[in-house]
């Protein structure tokens, strides 16, 4: 399972999060790769409002341990197997490489 955590996108299609704006096209680009190779991998999207704070359920969640957006996390059998965050998602090649590693497992 993949979990993509990102800054909420407003009605104009823009996020409050600059790194999310950069990474969003890369996430869109990998969706067909995931669909094509779909076995049991699914992608879930969690949007984070701009006013999130330390009381946020995502920051305090013992599984997500979310501190930064955007984040892409890969879970296998309930265990985190990989994570890329913020500027690590700034290029399509980096996101594709992360996805390719998942499919090698």
N, CA and C of each residue as an Amber inpcrd file, in Angstrom:
protein
   315
   0.8370000  -1.1670000   0.0000000   0.0000000   0.0000000   0.0000000
   0.8880000   1.2370000   0.0000000   0.5380000   2.2040000  -0.8130000
   1.2120000   3.4950000  -0.8410000   0.3040000   4.5340000  -0.2060000
   0.8830000   5.4000000   0.6000000   0.1420000   6.5080000   1.1880000
   0.8340000   7.7880000   0.7530000   0.0800000   8.6560000   0.0880000
   0.6060000   9.9510000  -0.3400000  -0.0420000  11.0220000   0.5310000
   0.7780000  11.7250000   1.2920000   0.3070000  12.7870000   2.1760000
   0.7690000  14.1080000   1.5780000  -0.1730000  15.0120000   1.3710000
   0.1330000  16.2460000   0.6590000  -0.6900000  17.4030000   1.2060000
  -0.2760000  18.6130000   0.8940000  -1.0190000  19.8090000   1.2820000
  -2.2850000  19.9390000   0.4670000  -3.3780000  20.2510000   1.1410000
  -4.6880000  20.3870000   0.5000000  -4.5900000  21.2430000  -0.7620000
  -5.2920000  20.7990000  -1.7950000  -5.3450000  21.5150000  -3.0660000
  -6.6440000  22.3010000  -3.1020000  -6.5490000  23.5970000  -3.3990000
  -7.7450000  24.4440000  -3.3960000  -8.4960000  24.3440000  -4.7250000
  -9.5580000  25.1150000  -4.8440000 -10.4130000  25.0490000  -6.0290000
  -9.6900000  25.4780000  -7.3130000  -8.5970000  26.2140000  -7.1750000
  -7.8300000  26.6110000  -8.3660000  -6.8220000  25.5370000  -8.7840000
  -6.7400000  24.4690000  -7.9810000  -5.8210000  23.3840000  -8.3100000
  -4.4400000  23.5410000  -7.7120000  -4.2690000  24.5040000  -6.8210000
  -2.9680000  24.7520000  -6.1950000  -2.9920000  24.3520000  -4.7260000
  -1.8490000  23.9210000  -4.2550000  -1.6790000  23.5550000  -2.8510000
  -1.0190000  24.7070000  -2.1130000  -1.2370000  24.7740000  -0.8120000
  -0.5460000  25.7550000   0.0300000   0.9210000  25.3810000   0.2200000
   1.2780000  24.1460000  -0.1200000   2.6020000  23.5960000   0.1230000
   3.4490000  23.6770000  -1.1580000   4.5220000  24.4810000  -1.1630000
   5.3510000  24.6120000  -2.3720000   5.9440000  23.2880000  -2.8570000
   6.4000000  22.4300000  -1.9400000   6.9600000  21.1360000  -2.3490000
   5.8880000  20.2370000  -2.9550000   4.6550000  20.3830000  -2.4880000
   3.5580000  19.5900000  -3.0430000   3.2550000  20.0160000  -4.4770000
   3.3520000  21.3130000  -4.7350000   3.1340000  21.8200000  -6.0950000
   4.1540000  21.2070000  -7.0480000   5.3960000  21.1170000  -6.6100000
   6.4600000  20.5380000  -7.4330000   6.2450000  19.0410000  -7.6350000
   5.8810000  18.3270000  -6.5670000   5.7990000  16.8560000  -6.6410000
   4.4940000  16.3470000  -7.2500000   3.4370000  17.1540000  -7.2280000
   2.1300000  16.6850000  -7.7010000   2.1620000  16.0950000  -9.1190000
   2.8030000  16.7480000 -10.0850000   2.8460000  16.1470000 -11.4270000
   3.5590000  14.7880000 -11.4490000   4.5200000  14.5960000 -10.5630000
   5.2450000  13.3270000 -10.5150000   4.3420000  12.2190000  -9.9770000
   3.5290000  12.5480000  -8.9940000   2.5820000  11.5690000  -8.4520000
   1.5580000  11.2100000  -9.5160000   1.0730000  12.2160000 -10.2330000
   0.1320000  11.9580000 -11.3260000   0.7720000  11.0570000 -12.3830000
   2.0480000  11.2710000 -12.6620000   2.7520000  10.4960000 -13.6900000
   2.9480000   9.0380000 -13.2940000   3.0560000   8.7460000 -11.9950000
   3.2710000   7.3520000 -11.5900000   1.9670000   6.5730000 -11.4450000
   0.8370000   7.2570000 -11.4060000  -0.4400000   6.5410000 -11.2730000
  -0.6160000   5.4750000 -12.3560000  -0.3430000   5.7770000 -13.6310000
  -0.4790000   4.7250000 -14.6530000   0.4730000   3.5510000 -14.4320000
   1.6620000   3.8430000 -13.9160000   2.6180000   2.7610000 -13.6360000
   2.0380000   1.8360000 -12.5750000   1.4660000   2.4230000 -11.5450000
   0.8630000   1.6180000 -10.4750000  -0.3270000   0.8470000 -11.0080000
  -1.1880000   1.5210000 -11.7930000  -2.3590000   0.8480000 -12.3580000
  -1.9530000  -0.3160000 -13.2580000  -0.9150000  -0.1050000 -14.0670000
  -0.4490000  -1.1300000 -15.0000000   0.0840000  -2.3540000 -14.2640000
   0.7420000  -2.1280000 -13.1580000   1.3840000  -3.2200000 -12.4310000
   0.5980000  -3.6150000 -11.1900000  -0.6440000  -3.1560000 -11.1350000
  -1.4560000  -3.3650000  -9.9380000  -1.5440000  -4.8470000  -9.5990000
  -1.0490000  -5.1630000  -8.4460000  -1.2720000  -6.4920000  -7.8940000
  -2.0750000  -6.2520000  -6.6280000  -1.4190000  -6.0730000  -5.5400000
  -2.1380000  -5.7430000  -4.3270000  -1.7730000  -4.3520000  -3.8360000
  -1.0500000  -3.6090000  -4.6510000  -0.6360000  -2.2760000  -4.2340000
  -1.7230000  -1.2660000  -4.5710000  -2.0630000  -0.4720000  -3.5970000
  -3.0340000   0.5800000  -3.7770000  -2.4070000   1.8650000  -3.2860000
  -2.9160000   2.9830000  -3.7750000  -2.4070000   4.2700000  -3.3160000
  -3.5450000   5.0290000  -2.6380000  -3.2760000   5.5220000  -1.4560000
  -4.2340000   6.2900000  -0.6810000  -3.7150000   7.7070000  -0.5570000
  -4.6170000   8.6570000  -0.6360000  -4.2560000  10.0700000  -0.5870000
  -4.8190000  10.6990000   0.6790000  -3.9780000  11.4140000   1.4010000
  -4.3840000  12.1300000   2.6070000  -3.9960000  13.5810000   2.4080000
  -5.0050000  14.4490000   2.4040000  -4.6730000  15.8680000   2.2540000
  -4.6050000  16.5370000   3.6230000  -3.6190000  17.4000000   3.7670000
  -3.3270000  18.0740000   5.0300000  -3.6600000  19.5530000   4.8580000
  -4.5330000  20.0930000   5.7260000  -4.8570000  21.5210000   5.6090000
  -3.6770000  22.4070000   6.0110000  -3.6990000  23.6070000   5.5100000
  -2.5940000  24.5380000   5.7610000  -2.4190000  24.8410000   7.2440000
  -3.4790000  24.8030000   8.0070000  -3.3980000  25.1710000   9.4240000
  -3.1250000  23.9770000  10.3460000  -2.5490000  22.8930000   9.8110000
  -2.2480000  21.7540000  10.6830000  -1.1940000  22.1670000  11.7030000
  -1.2590000  21.5460000  12.8480000  -0.3240000  21.8990000  13.9170000
   0.0750000  20.6470000  14.6850000   0.7360000  20.8160000  15.8050000
   1.2460000  19.6720000  16.5640000   0.1460000  18.7580000  17.0820000
  -1.0610000  19.2400000  17.1550000  -2.1780000  18.4090000  17.6080000
  -2.7600000  17.5800000  16.4710000  -2.2330000  17.7460000  15.2870000
  -2.7470000  17.0310000  14.1210000  -2.7130000  15.5250000  14.3400000
  -3.7920000  14.8840000  13.9650000  -3.8680000  13.4280000  14.0870000
  -2.7970000  12.7470000  13.2460000  -2.3890000  13.3650000  12.1550000
  -1.3660000  12.7600000  11.3000000   0.0120000  12.8310000  11.9480000
   0.3080000  13.9600000  12.6040000   1.6050000  14.0920000  13.2660000
   1.7180000  13.1620000  14.4620000   0.6060000  12.9170000  15.1130000
   0.6220000  12.0900000  16.3160000   0.2930000  10.6310000  16.0400000
   0.0120000  10.2900000  14.8040000  -0.3260000   8.9110000  14.4560000
   0.9260000   8.0480000  14.5550000   0.8880000   6.9730000  15.3630000
   2.0910000   6.1530000  15.5570000   2.5340000   5.3890000  14.3080000
   1.6680000   5.2520000  13.3450000   2.0320000   4.5460000  12.1180000
   2.5790000   5.5300000  11.0770000   1.8770000   6.6380000  10.8600000
   2.2980000   7.5990000   9.8440000   3.4880000   8.4400000  10.2860000
   3.5240000   8.8270000  11.5480000   4.6230000   9.6550000  12.0840000
   4.9220000  10.8260000  11.1510000   3.8860000  11.4720000  10.7150000
   4.0120000  12.5030000   9.7030000   4.5260000  13.8130000  10.2790000
   5.5760000  14.3060000   9.6970000   6.1670000  15.5780000  10.1120000
   6.2630000  16.5650000   8.9520000   6.3310000  16.0450000   7.7060000
   6.5420000  16.9140000   6.5480000   5.6430000  16.4830000   5.3970000
   5.2900000  17.4540000   4.5750000   4.5400000  17.1630000   3.3580000
   5.2820000  17.7790000   2.1870000   5.2230000  17.1540000   1.0390000
   4.5830000  15.8840000   0.7560000   5.4230000  14.7080000   1.2470000
   4.7420000  13.6070000   1.4410000   5.3900000  12.3600000   1.8420000
   4.7280000  11.2190000   1.0840000   5.5280000  10.2750000   0.6460000
   5.0360000   9.0500000   0.0180000   5.6150000   7.8970000   0.8220000
   4.7240000   7.0660000   1.3810000   5.1480000   5.9650000   2.2460000
   4.6670000   4.6500000   1.6460000   5.5240000   3.6560000   1.6610000
   5.1760000   2.3090000   1.2070000   5.0840000   1.3900000   2.4090000
   3.9300000   0.7410000   2.5440000   3.6950000  -0.2350000   3.6080000
   3.5080000  -1.6140000   2.9880000   4.0530000  -2.6190000   3.6300000
   3.8620000  -4.0110000   3.2290000   3.4890000  -4.7930000   4.4750000
   2.3350000  -5.4240000   4.4320000   1.8310000  -6.1880000   5.5810000
   1.8250000  -5.3560000   6.8640000   1.4290000  -4.0880000   6.7280000
   1.3110000  -3.2160000   7.8820000   2.6120000  -2.6280000   8.3910000
   3.7060000  -2.9090000   7.7270000   5.0210000  -2.4240000   8.1560000
   5.5780000  -1.4350000   7.1330000   6.0990000  -0.3120000   7.6200000
   6.6800000   0.6670000   6.7050000   7.9480000   0.1000000   6.0900000
   7.9840000   0.1500000   4.7380000   9.1290000  -0.3870000   4.0120000
   9.9460000   0.7060000   3.3180000   9.3720000   1.8840000   3.1850000
  10.0900000   2.9710000   2.5430000   9.3030000   4.2590000   2.6100000
  10.0420000   5.3740000   2.5250000   9.4260000   6.6970000   2.6210000
  10.3050000   7.6990000   1.8740000   9.6700000   8.5790000   1.1120000
  10.3620000   9.7340000   0.5620000   9.5450000  10.9690000   0.9370000
  10.2630000  12.0630000   1.1960000   9.6030000  13.2670000   1.6960000
  10.1230000  14.5090000   0.9790000   9.2850000  15.5190000   0.9850000
   9.5830000  16.8580000   0.5050000  10.4380000  16.8840000  -0.7490000
  11.6400000  17.4560000  -0.6600000  12.4430000  17.6510000  -1.8670000
  12.9640000  16.3550000  -2.4670000  12.8680000  15.2390000  -1.7360000
  13.2280000  13.9330000  -2.3230000  12.2510000  13.5710000  -3.4440000
  11.0990000  14.2500000  -3.4680000  10.0820000  14.0000000  -4.4860000
  10.0870000  15.0750000  -5.5740000  11.1650000  15.8450000  -5.6580000
  11.1830000  16.9990000  -6.5510000  11.4090000  16.6490000  -8.0190000
  11.8090000  15.4090000  -8.3040000  11.9750000  15.0190000  -9.7060000
  11.1860000  13.7480000  -9.9930000  10.7390000  13.6490000 -11.2110000
  10.0040000  12.4560000 -11.6270000  10.8930000  11.2190000 -11.5110000
  12.1630000  11.3570000 -11.8580000  13.0780000  10.2200000 -11.7720000
  13.1750000   9.6830000 -10.3440000  13.2160000  10.5700000  -9.3570000
  13.3160000  10.1330000  -7.9620000  12.0600000   9.3810000  -7.5350000
  10.8980000   9.8720000  -7.9320000   9.6470000   9.2070000  -7.5740000
   9.5430000   7.8680000  -8.2970000   9.9030000   7.8330000  -9.5660000
   9.8840000   6.5730000 -10.3250000  10.8340000   5.5510000  -9.7060000
  12.0110000   6.0060000  -9.2970000  12.9780000   5.0960000  -8.6800000
  12.4030000   4.4850000  -7.3980000  11.7420000   5.3030000  -6.6060000
  11.1000000   4.8050000  -5.3880000  10.0560000   3.7410000  -5.7380000
   9.2440000   4.0140000  -6.7480000   8.1980000   3.0710000  -7.1690000
   8.8160000   1.7880000  -7.7270000   9.8610000   1.9180000  -8.5210000
  10.5280000   0.7320000  -9.0700000  11.0740000  -0.1510000  -7.9600000
  11.6200000   0.4400000  -6.9100000  12.1140000  -0.3390000  -5.7720000
  10.9940000  -1.1240000  -5.1040000   9.8180000  -0.5300000  -5.0590000
   8.6640000  -1.2130000  -4.4620000   8.3360000  -2.4670000  -5.2670000
   8.3430000  -2.3410000  -6.5810000   7.9620000  -3.4700000  -7.4140000
   9.0440000  -4.5320000  -7.5010000  10.2450000  -4.1990000  -7.0530000
  11.2950000  -5.2120000  -6.9770000  11.0910000  -6.1250000  -5.7740000
  10.3760000  -5.6230000  -4.7520000  10.1260000  -6.4220000  -3.5400000
   9.2520000  -7.6160000  -3.8340000
